[in-house]
């Protein structure tokens, strides 16, 4: 898929050259995560915002197989997918790679900030 009059929403993936991805409309979770990352003054681990986007809605004493806990866990996992999509679309970038003890620290790209405006 090429960017241009036929597909003005396509975004190039850095380092890939000929391969392009259609940006589409970011999901609500992707937009919320991108907004929180872009508001950070320093590079940040996107996962630090997961509880902000989807706070626990179950009692802390709930069993592991409690439906509320399971639904919340699924939402937390889906946020990792949102983070990966934002990265693949060049809307966020790794500034400090993970080191085995700490996660990747990321920031919004100019393209990511433009999506929010």
Phi, psi and omega in degrees: 000131182250150175281151179147194183302327181287331184213071185294344182269002182286143179240137176283143175267123184303140176079358183255334176075266187285341185274130182234152179239140176283128183290318184061194177261125179299144176293169178302314180296318179298316180296317180296318180294315178300318180298314180295320178295317182292335179279348181288136179283334180239159172304145189220153172280116181306327181296343178293345179261355185301319180288336176289317182288316179229083179292154177302137181242017182237160178293139182299341179270002181297142178294160182299329181266013176299132182305321179294319178293319180296318179297318179296318179299318178298321178294321179297317179295321180296332178292331173295320175298320178298318179298316180296320179295317178300320179292314180298329180272006180062034177264338171226157179220154177281127178257318178234110181295152178300153182235017181094332178249337183231145180285169173304140171255131188233165174218161176286144175274170175301321178297321178295317178294326179294325178297326182281340184273000000 
